[in-house]
Amino acid sequence: MKLKFMGAARTVTGSKTLCEHENIKFLVDAGLFQGSKENRLRNWNLDFNPKALDFVILTHAHIDHSGLLPKLYREGMRCPIFCTKGTFELCEILLKDSAHLQEEDAAYANKTGHSRHKPALPLYNTQDAENVLTLFKILPRDEWNELGKNLQLRFLRSGHIIGSSFVQLKFLEQDISKIITFSGDIGSGRSQILRAPVAIDETDYLILESTYGDRVQVRVTPEESMQRYLQIVLNRNGVVIIPAFSVGRTQEVLFLINKLMQNKKIPEVPVFVDSPMSSSANYIYLHNKEDHILKIENEQLLSPIAPPSYHETKSVEESKRISKQSGPMIIVTASGMITGGRVMHHLKDRLPHPENGILFVGYQAEETKGRLILDGIQTIRIHHQEIPIKADIFNIDGLSAHGDYLDILEWLGKLKKEPKLIILNHGENRSLKHLKLLIENEYHFNVTIAEPGGEITTLVTSQSPSVTSDRSHISP
Ligand SMILES: [Zn+2]
């Protein structure tokens, strides 16, 4: 099998690996590049032919793993997309939302003339998203599914979000049966909501995510930090803004707030979920029971994560209204890294006032507004205005949906047989280098780092696998 790393190589975004086995061509994940403009431009120029694909396999629904699918449909892809039930349900809301954002961006560019293209077009539209959803094929977890001659696929729970799975492929190569595993994103196993990732016994090749390859999350419960931070702000009648990813983090945060309120550890103030996508994701989370450990009381589906004073804001007008209301209250809103969305007007209104607090609960990528605020800048530009940062800035580490390097080392320790090669992806440079060293020192496994556009073939099984790199399409 030949692998080519088309994204999430030396970065955490745009996950996609092009695979070829006996003339069968397929992608594992089809993620959107997010973040900087330079990154986003990479979504426009596909360096492979989507019409030539035989199928796509998804590890999970997050947009950096699935968000390119509508674009591939637009470019003529009509092959099946294999995933789990939870992944399909989340993709239904995530892909439509992503299309909506693309349309809004294009409309904004046309209104302001901020585009070299006249008229500016969206990367894809809602129709493309709806069309590509018809190609999805749900497969069960834990069993091998035939994909073609000498090629089988198995999904195993990876504990990162609802539906998320390790993707395992079993194939014959020169009469030798081999297994390759794509970790996708791996859960920490310490979620208050999700079941832990399953152990894998055996794999010849492992494509391993490295997001937290250089960091360890605090092992004290996030509940204690959350209680302390919320008390500080709510006791002085401030407003707590929690920027959180709609899928995964929002549910973990709501669970903790609910628990703290039920146990009378923090005052019962209004809690707003100000993101239609987060609200939809709440329902999908709770009804996918095979992935979570929550107890639903009195058939009230949302009971485990809906605090007593829980509100979902529907319209943008309603959202703007609560951003003018006085505290105490808690607003959980998107986007998690402050790259756009309703969180922007909340921050604009709340950041200049010292009684308020911003509580970060997730990974903040380089160059995002989230990272800048966390790093302590004094003012931030929002909607063309310089906003002073007077509110308290808090950060809770332990809530990440990703395992840190200790979790990953522990998970690797469960392998019963040494893999031939581990290929690290989905990490920034420091994480990748650090995780490589750790795995080499701890287990003496053969480890390499996926390069953008680099190729690896499983036919070479000696100590030095064939690794080529082509970084020519990457801007410096
Ligand atoms: Zn993810």
Residues whose N, C-alpha, C, O or C-beta is under 5 A from the ligand:
A	BS01	ZN	H62 D185
